[in-house]
Amino acid sequence: MSIPSRLGLLCDPDFGRLFAATALGQLGDRIIFLALPLVAIVALHADEFQVGVLTAMTTAGSLLVGLPAGAWVDRMRKRSVMISTDLARALVLLTIPVAWWADLLTIWWLYAVALVHGALTVFFDVAYVSYLPHLVGRSNLVEGNSKLSAIRSVTSISGPGLAGPMIGWIGAPATLLASSVGMAISGLLAISISKRERKPESSKHPQLGREIKEGLKFVLKHPVLRAIILGDAIFNLFLVMYQTMLMVFLARELGLGSFGIGLILSGMGCGALLGALLATRVSNRVGQGPVIWLAPLATCPLTVLMPLARPGWSVYVAAIGLSALSLGGVVRVVAQASFQQALTPDRLLGRMSATARFVSWGGIPLGGVLGGASGSVFGATVTLWIGAVGMTVSILPSFLSPLRTMRKLPKEKDPEPVRINDGMAPSE
């Protein structure tokens, strides 16, 4: 794919449509993040336990269908999966305002919607990551991932700001109607992408278990892919521990109100946006592999500024540290996503993405529990220190792997199928 101007991939019509679809879909997700709990709290008067269960339901899909989703997506055209899941998510969300207007909405209805929407999102995300190499070519993966990360960062900043006034004006249930419309338009934009994929070659005797096992074996035996997902899992575990106590620390230790806390969180979003804009340049300068461990090494230690902060000017210095964390995190994610896509043959992209997501996200619920337990026993300040140290230590798997010296993305190579020695005939 030729890059005709400084806008790069954005000049390509098909990538432009994917870019716009990403913006609308992510905006819808950000609105859901704020509006769905408020439907439970305001419209249904849910208690704290019910809101907690609702939050758990939104992420349960990743653990329930994470690994099978990769095998299923590898059997299908990725663009078709993205279209169908976007439209299905729009329809599922639409049931909430309809049920509310019909006076049929219950907390169990919200549980079901959160679970189904979360499961559909797993399929969408796996297909989305797997589709990008086909759309832009493997030589443009860093730029493609960087631009898509930039628009996701923009929606992370603007989404809550848009959702808040909408909820105040028309109510949380009706606000989800806007989210549903955004998802639907995202699906229609994906339909308009003209570049078509080849249909994946199907096995004569498809077996889900063997296909999942093949994906796991490919990722876990590859030294680079294994290092990436192990580092991700450690980072996410300690990040969630840190985030669990961050709100408590800001409100109780530093005495910040909702406006001050909102400014700090918006600053983190701005850091993520800056990281997305700089990701390609930094990766080219430092090296595609080294940046995966250098970016967090340079930014994660700055998170200790927060537990050191006291009411006054030091809070703003600590907020800069959190913005740096977001910047380094996005630079790292763009680089490692490009490595994952470049190292994985087309027929395994879905299973690679699903395996990486399953392992990397597996520690998130545990991080929340450990963060809460640590906060109860040691206090919020000590928990922030633990989280900061743990996030910094997460560089070790990448540092101790071939990524330490791999300055460029590997060339496209489709390795031999991974053989699963289970006494059955090969499926490839």
C-alpha positions in Angstrom: 0.0 0.0 0.0 1.5 3.3 -1.1 1.5 6.2 1.4 0.8 9.3 -0.8 1.1 12.1 1.8 2.0 13.0 5.4 -1.4 11.7 6.4 -0.2 8.3 5.6 -2.8 5.5 5.9 -5.6 8.0 6.5 -5.4 8.7 2.7 -6.4 5.2 2.0 -10.3 5.1 1.8 -10.6 1.6 3.4 -8.4 2.5 6.3 -10.2 5.8 6.7 -13.5 3.9 7.0 -12.0 1.5 9.6 -10.6 4.6 11.4 -14.1 6.2 11.5 -15.7 3.0 12.6 -13.2 2.7 15.4 -14.0 6.2 16.5 -17.7 5.6 16.7 -17.4 2.1 18.2 -15.0 3.3 20.9 -17.2 6.4 21.7 -20.1 4.0 22.2 -18.0 1.9 24.5 -17.0 4.9 26.6 -20.7 6.0 26.9 -21.6 2.5 28.0 -18.8 2.5 30.6 -20.5 5.5 32.3 -24.1 5.0 31.5 -24.7 1.3 32.3 -23.8 1.5 36.0 -25.9 4.7 36.3 -28.9 2.9 34.8 -28.6 0.4 37.6 -28.0 3.0 40.3 -30.4 5.8 39.3 -33.2 4.0 37.3 -33.2 0.7 39.3 -31.9 1.9 42.7 -29.4 -1.0 42.7 -27.2 -1.5 45.8 -23.4 -1.7 45.9 -23.3 -5.5 45.5 -25.6 -5.4 42.5 -23.5 -2.7 40.8 -20.4 -4.8 41.6 -22.0 -7.9 39.9 -22.9 -5.7 36.9 -19.3 -4.6 36.6 -18.1 -8.2 36.8 -20.6 -9.2 34.0 -19.0 -6.7 31.6 -15.7 -8.4 31.8 -16.9 -12.0 32.3 -17.2 -12.6 28.5 -13.5 -12.4 28.1 -12.9 -15.3 30.4 -15.9 -17.3 29.2 -15.4 -17.2 25.4 -11.9 -15.7 25.1 -10.1 -18.8 23.9 -12.9 -20.3 21.7 -13.4 -16.9 20.1 -10.0 -17.0 18.5 -10.5 -20.5 17.0 -14.0 -19.5 15.7 -12.7 -16.2 14.2 -9.9 -17.9 12.4 -12.5 -20.0 10.5 -14.3 -16.8 9.2 -13.6 -13.6 7.3 -12.6 -11.1 10.0 -14.5 -8.2 8.4 -17.7 -10.2 8.5 -17.2 -10.9 12.2 -16.7 -7.2 12.9 -19.8 -6.2 11.0 -22.1 -8.8 12.6 -20.8 -8.2 16.2 -21.2 -4.4 15.8 -24.8 -4.7 14.6 -25.5 -7.4 17.3 -24.1 -5.1 20.0 -26.2 -2.2 18.8 -29.3 -4.4 19.0 -28.5 -5.7 22.5 -28.0 -2.2 23.8 -31.2 -1.0 22.2 -33.1 -3.4 24.4 -32.3 -1.3 27.5 -34.1 2.0 26.6 -36.9 0.0 25.0 -37.4 -2.1 28.2 -37.1 1.0 30.3 -39.8 2.9 28.3 -42.0 -0.3 28.5 -41.4 -0.4 32.3 -39.9 -3.9 32.0 -36.3 -3.2 32.9 -34.8 -5.1 35.8 -31.3 -5.6 37.2 -31.3 -9.1 35.7 -31.9 -7.6 32.3 -28.9 -5.4 32.8 -26.8 -8.4 33.8 -27.8 -10.3 30.6 -27.1 -7.3 28.4 -23.7 -6.7 30.1 -22.7 -10.4 29.7 -23.9 -10.7 26.0 -22.4 -7.3 25.1 -19.1 -8.3 26.7 -18.9 -11.6 24.9 -19.7 -10.0 21.5 -17.0 -7.4 22.2 -14.5 -10.3 22.6 -15.3 -11.5 19.1 -15.1 -8.0 17.7 -11.7 -7.3 19.3 -10.2 -10.5 18.2 -11.4 -10.0 14.6 -10.4 -6.3 14.7 -6.7 -7.1 15.6 -6.6 -10.0 13.1 -8.0 -7.9 10.3 -5.5 -5.0 10.4 -2.6 -6.9 8.8 -4.8 -7.8 5.8 -6.1 -4.2 5.4 -2.8 -2.2 5.6 -0.1 -4.8 4.9 2.4 -6.0 7.5 4.9 -3.2 6.6 2.4 -0.6 7.8 1.4 -2.2 11.1 3.2 0.3 13.4 1.6 3.3 11.7 -1.9 1.6 11.5 -1.8 0.6 15.2 -0.5 4.1 16.1 -3.3 5.9 14.3 -6.0 3.6 15.7 -4.6 4.0 19.2 -4.7 7.8 18.7 -8.4 7.8 18.0 -9.1 5.4 20.8 -7.3 7.8 23.2 -9.3 10.8 21.8 -12.6 8.9 22.6 -11.3 8.0 26.0 -11.0 11.7 26.8 -14.1 12.9 25.0 -16.5 10.0 25.7 -17.1 10.6 29.4 -17.3 14.3 28.8 -20.0 13.8 26.2 -21.8 11.1 28.2 -22.1 13.1 31.4 -24.2 16.0 30.0 -26.3 13.5 27.9 -27.1 11.5 31.0 -28.0 14.7 32.9 -30.2 15.9 30.0 -32.0 12.7 28.8 -31.2 10.1 31.4 -28.9 7.1 31.4 -31.3 4.6 29.7 -31.9 7.0 26.8 -28.2 7.8 26.5 -27.6 4.1 25.7 -29.7 4.7 22.6 -27.0 7.0 21.3 -24.4 4.3 22.1 -26.5 1.8 20.1 -26.7 4.2 17.2 -22.9 4.6 17.3 -22.3 0.9 17.2 -24.7 0.5 14.3 -23.0 3.2 12.2 -19.7 1.6 13.0 -21.0 -1.7 11.5 -22.3 0.1 8.4 -18.9 1.7 7.9 -17.2 -1.7 8.1 -19.7 -2.9 5.4 -18.5 -0.1 3.1 -14.8 -1.3 3.3 -14.1 -2.5 -0.3 -11.1 -4.6 0.3 -12.2 -8.3 0.7 -10.4 -11.1 2.4 -9.9 -14.6 1.1 -12.0 -17.1 2.9 -9.8 -19.0 5.3 -9.2 -22.6 4.3 -11.3 -24.8 6.4 -10.1 -28.1 7.9 -11.8 -31.2 6.7 -12.4 -32.2 10.4 -12.6 -29.0 12.5 -12.2 -29.6 16.2 -12.4 -26.7 18.5 -10.3 -28.1 21.2 -7.4 -28.9 18.9 -7.6 -25.5 17.3 -7.5 -23.7 20.7 -4.6 -25.9 21.7 -2.7 -25.1 18.5 -3.1 -21.4 19.2 -2.0 -21.7 22.8 1.0 -23.8 21.8 2.1 -21.3 19.0 1.9 -18.3 21.4 3.4 -19.9 24.5 6.3 -21.6 22.6 7.3 -18.5 20.7 9.9 -16.6 22.9 8.8 -13.1 21.7 5.0 -13.7 21.9 5.4 -15.4 25.3 7.4 -12.5 26.7 4.9 -10.0 25.5 1.8 -11.6 27.0 3.7 -12.5 30.3 4.8 -8.9 30.7 1.3 -7.7 29.9 -0.2 -10.0 32.5 2.2 -8.8 35.2 1.6 -5.1 34.2 -2.2 -5.4 34.2 -2.2 -7.2 37.6 -0.3 -4.4 39.3 -1.9 -1.6 37.3 -5.4 -2.7 38.5 -4.0 -2.9 42.1 -2.8 0.7 41.7 -6.0 1.9 40.1 -8.1 0.3 42.8 -6.6 2.4 45.5 -5.9 5.5 43.4 -9.4 6.9 43.8 -9.3 6.3 47.5 -6.0 8.0 47.9 -7.0 11.0 45.8 -10.3 11.5 47.7 -9.3 10.6 51.3 -5.5 11.2 51.5 -5.3 14.3 49.3 -8.9 15.6 49.8 -9.6 16.1 46.1 -13.2 16.5 45.0 -14.8 15.1 41.8 -13.5 18.0 39.7 -9.9 17.6 40.7 -10.1 13.8 40.3 -11.6 14.3 36.9 -8.8 16.6 35.8 -6.2 14.0 36.8 -8.0 11.3 34.9 -8.3 13.5 31.9 -4.6 14.2 32.1 -4.0 10.4 31.8 -6.1 10.4 28.7 -4.1 13.3 27.2 -0.9 11.3 28.0 -2.3 8.3 26.1 -3.2 10.5 23.1 0.3 11.9 23.1 1.8 8.4 23.3 -0.3 7.3 20.3 0.9 10.3 18.2 4.5 9.7 19.1 4.5 5.9 19.0 5.7 5.5 15.4 8.5 8.1 15.8 9.7 6.7 19.1 9.7 3.1 17.9 11.7 4.1 14.8 14.2 6.0 16.9 14.6 3.5 19.8 13.9 0.3 17.9 10.7 -1.7 17.6 11.7 -4.4 20.2 13.6 -2.3 22.8 10.8 0.3 23.0 8.6 -2.5 24.5 10.7 -2.5 27.6 12.2 0.9 27.5 8.9 2.8 27.4 7.6 1.3 30.7 11.1 1.5 32.3 11.1 5.2 31.7 7.5 5.9 32.7 6.4 3.4 35.3 8.7 4.5 38.1 7.1 8.0 37.9 4.0 6.6 39.4 5.7 6.6 42.8 5.2 10.4 42.7 1.5 9.9 43.6 2.0 8.1 47.0 4.7 10.7 47.7 2.3 13.6 47.0 0.7 15.8 49.7 -2.1 18.3 49.4 -0.8 21.2 47.3 1.5 21.6 44.3 3.0 18.1 44.5 -0.4 16.7 43.4 0.1 18.3 40.0 3.6 16.9 39.7 2.2 13.4 40.6 -0.5 13.9 37.9 2.3 14.4 35.3 3.7 11.0 36.4 0.3 9.4 35.7 0.1 11.1 32.3 3.6 9.7 31.6 2.4 6.2 32.5 -0.4 6.4 30.0 2.0 7.8 27.3 4.5 5.0 27.9 1.7 2.4 28.0 0.4 3.3 24.6 3.8 3.4 23.0 4.5 -0.1 24.4 1.1 -1.4 23.3 1.4 -0.1 19.7 4.9 -1.7 19.4 3.9 -5.0 20.9 0.7 -5.3 18.9 2.7 -4.7 15.7 5.1 -7.5 16.7 2.3 -9.9 17.5 0.6 -9.3 14.2 3.9 -9.5 12.2 5.0 -12.7 13.9 1.7 -14.6 13.5 0.6 -16.3 10.2 -2.8 -15.2 8.9 -4.4 -18.5 9.8 -3.5 -18.1 13.5 -4.1 -14.4 14.0 -7.5 -14.9 15.7 -6.1 -17.5 18.1 -3.0 -15.4 18.8 -5.2 -12.4 19.7 -7.6 -14.4 21.8 -4.8 -16.2 23.7 -3.0 -12.9 24.4 -6.2 -11.3 25.6 -7.1 -14.3 27.8 -3.7 -14.4 29.5 -3.1 -10.6 29.7 -6.6 -9.9 31.1 -6.6 -13.0 33.4 -4.9 -11.0 36.2 -7.3 -8.1 36.1 -9.9 -9.5 38.4 -7.2 -10.8 40.7 -5.6 -7.3 40.7 -8.8 -5.8 41.9 -9.1 -8.3 44.8 -5.5 -7.9 45.8 -5.7 -4.1 45.6 -8.7 -4.0 47.8 -7.2 -6.5 50.3 -3.9 -4.6 50.3 -5.7 -1.3 50.8 -7.6 -2.8 53.8 -4.5 -4.2 55.5 -1.8 -1.7 54.6 -3.6 1.3 53.4 -3.9 3.1 50.0 -0.5 4.7 50.1 1.4 1.4 50.5 -0.8 -0.3 47.8 0.2 2.5 45.4 3.9 1.8 46.1 3.3 -2.0 45.5 1.5 -1.2 42.2 4.3 1.1 41.0 7.1 -1.4 41.8 5.1 -4.2 40.2 4.4 -2.3 37.0 8.2 -1.4 36.7 9.1 -5.1 37.2 6.8 -6.1 34.4 9.6 -5.2 31.9 11.6 -8.2 32.8 10.0 -10.8 30.5 10.6 -8.5 27.5 14.1 -7.4 28.6 15.1 -11.1 29.0 13.8 -12.1 25.6 15.0 -11.5 22.0 13.0 -8.2 22.1 15.9 -6.6 23.9 17.9 -6.3 20.6 15.2 -6.6 17.9 15.2 -3.1 16.3 12.9 -3.9 13.4 9.7 -5.9 12.9 10.4 -9.4 11.4 9.5 -9.9 7.8 6.2 -11.7 7.0 6.7 -15.4 7.4 4.1 -18.1 7.6 5.6 -20.9 9.6 4.7 -24.5 9.4 1.5 -25.4 11.2 2.0 -26.2 14.9 1.6 -30.0 15.3 -0.4 -31.1 18.2 0.6 -34.6 19.3 -2.7 -35.9 20.5 -2.8 -39.1 18.6 -5.1 -37.7 16.0 -4.6 -37.0 12.3 -3.5 -33.5 11.5 -6.3 -31.1 10.6 -4.2 -29.0 8.2 
